[in-house]
Amino acid sequence: MPLDHIAKRAETYKLKERVVYKMIKEYIEAKYGFKVHTAYISEVRRSLGLPMYDAPNAVEELKHPTAEKAEAIKDALRHFENIS
């Protein structure tokens, strides 16, 4: 089997880049022109049923994003292919 054929097959099996909150925040700021808090991103992810990890610095009262910010976060998650 030629080496370039193996390299091409390896490319197709490449794992997706892990999307971190920083990437989501940068995307939203560039596209929409406003900043979002990481707690807003967590709340939207939680409402969509996406996997979440327990944060060691979690607070009792959760922050709820405005409808505009929630839609921007959902758009960013679609952009990074976390949701369809």
C-alpha positions as CSV (number, residue, x, y, z in Angstrom):
1,M,0.0,0.0,0.0
2,P,1.5,3.4,-1.0
3,L,2.5,5.8,1.8
4,D,0.4,8.7,0.6
5,H,-2.7,6.4,0.5
6,I,-2.1,5.6,4.2
7,A,-1.6,9.2,5.0
8,K,-4.9,10.1,3.3
9,R,-6.8,7.4,5.2
10,A,-5.2,8.6,8.5
11,E,-6.5,12.2,7.7
12,T,-10.1,10.9,7.5
13,Y,-9.9,9.3,10.9
14,K,-8.5,12.4,12.6
15,L,-10.3,13.3,15.7
16,K,-12.2,16.6,15.9
17,E,-10.6,19.4,17.8
18,R,-12.0,19.7,21.3
19,V,-14.1,22.9,21.5
20,V,-13.3,24.9,24.6
21,Y,-15.3,27.7,26.1
22,K,-12.6,30.2,25.0
23,M,-13.2,29.3,21.3
24,I,-16.9,29.8,21.7
25,K,-16.4,33.1,23.4
26,E,-14.0,34.3,20.7
27,Y,-16.4,33.2,17.9
28,I,-19.4,35.1,19.5
29,E,-17.4,38.2,20.1
30,A,-16.1,38.2,16.5
31,K,-19.5,37.5,14.9
32,Y,-22.0,39.3,17.2
33,G,-19.8,41.9,18.9
34,F,-20.6,41.1,22.5
35,K,-19.0,38.9,25.2
36,V,-20.7,36.0,27.0
37,H,-19.9,34.6,30.4
38,T,-18.8,31.0,30.7
39,A,-21.7,30.4,33.0
40,Y,-24.0,31.3,30.2
41,I,-22.3,28.8,27.9
42,S,-22.7,26.1,30.6
43,E,-26.3,26.9,31.2
44,V,-27.1,26.6,27.4
45,R,-25.1,23.4,27.2
46,R,-27.0,22.0,30.2
47,S,-30.4,23.0,28.7
48,L,-29.5,21.2,25.5
49,G,-28.5,18.0,27.4
50,L,-24.8,18.1,26.4
51,P,-22.4,16.3,28.6
52,M,-21.1,18.5,31.5
53,Y,-18.5,18.0,34.2
54,D,-18.9,19.1,37.8
55,A,-17.0,22.3,38.3
56,P,-15.0,22.6,41.6
57,N,-16.0,26.3,41.8
58,A,-19.7,25.8,41.1
59,V,-22.2,28.2,42.6
60,E,-25.6,27.5,44.0
61,E,-27.5,30.0,41.8
62,L,-27.1,29.5,38.1
63,K,-26.8,32.5,35.7
64,H,-29.4,32.6,32.9
65,P,-28.5,34.2,29.6
66,T,-30.8,36.6,27.7
67,A,-32.5,35.1,24.7
68,E,-30.1,36.9,22.3
69,K,-27.0,35.5,24.1
70,A,-28.5,32.0,24.3
71,E,-29.2,32.1,20.5
72,A,-25.6,33.3,19.9
73,I,-24.2,30.4,22.0
74,K,-26.4,27.9,20.1
75,D,-25.1,29.3,16.9
76,A,-21.5,28.9,18.1
77,L,-22.2,25.3,19.1
78,R,-23.6,24.7,15.6
79,H,-20.6,26.3,14.1
80,F,-18.2,24.0,16.0
81,E,-20.5,21.0,15.2
82,N,-21.4,20.3,18.9
83,I,-25.1,20.4,17.9
84,S,-26.9,20.1,14.6
